[in-house]
Amino acid sequence: MQRARSQVENLVWGGMSGASYEFTAGQNETFKGLVSGMRRSGGVVALASLILLAYQIVEYFGLGLGAVPPAAIGYLDLTVWCLLSVVGVIVAVLLVKATGAFTAVIQTEGNDVEHLMEGLVRLRSILNLIFVAAAVGSALLGVSFALLLIY
């Protein structure tokens, strides 16, 4: 672990020996895509969190219209929440799946930059899927919130 840390320090700071590493154009594109994916995913997760906050406020203070929902609406809302749980599990599996190459950075010697870039490429792809999952989750929360307001 100490060896990996000193290699990273050499990459980032040039180390004591003055050695440095400049990422290639392709590697910089990986970082650019990663940053973009993180920004988009973070925005959608923030939106979902705001919807969930509004949901809790409406629920706590009983601010809905108070109509009596038909049984089908209750089943629809239950289905929405079950789908939200599935989306959460998918996101968790995707994040765990991305750890393999990063683990290789810690456990192997000699190919740390290659393993790091492989992990970042995986994470970049996974962030696109997380964005989709978060967008679906936000839409599902929006449906449930609308049902709460109406009923």
Salt bridges, closest charged atoms under 4 A:
GLU109 OE1 - ARG3 NE 3.58
GLU118 OE2 - ARG122 NH2 2.82
